[in-house]
């Protein structure tokens, strides 16, 4: 069973930040004023809801318990990341989780991150007041990249 104490403080910060970075990345890939307002409001709920599917995973549950440590300043820094930086961040956090977590927990963590990204792309639609199709072509592109980066 993997918990917060399996990681250094810096490693744990990355593990806790990753679901937020996934969600913020989805917003950045296809930003509109309407979608940003809706997606910002939905991000924490999406992460918590996705985590409920992994109630058996001690790593994900510990991560969710510490989400309050992911403050607004870190959220702002995550929003400023470039695609290349995102890929590097995902590589780093996945390497850490793969080394320190149990195999099934590490694999679930990857799927958990993907589900957060997928749900974020479904929050707001295109068109007038976001009432159009829920996932844009650019968001599908993001999900394909995310799937590749996470290896899911």
Secondary structure, DSSP 8 states (H G I E B T S, - for coil): ---GGGS-HHHHHHHHHHHHHHHHHHHHHT--HHHHHHHHHHHHHHHHHHHHTTTT-HHHHHHHHTGGGS-HHHHHHHHT--HHHHHHHHHHHHHHHHHHS-HHHHHHHHHHHHHHHHHHHTSS-SSGGG-S-SS-HHHHHHHHHHHHHHT-
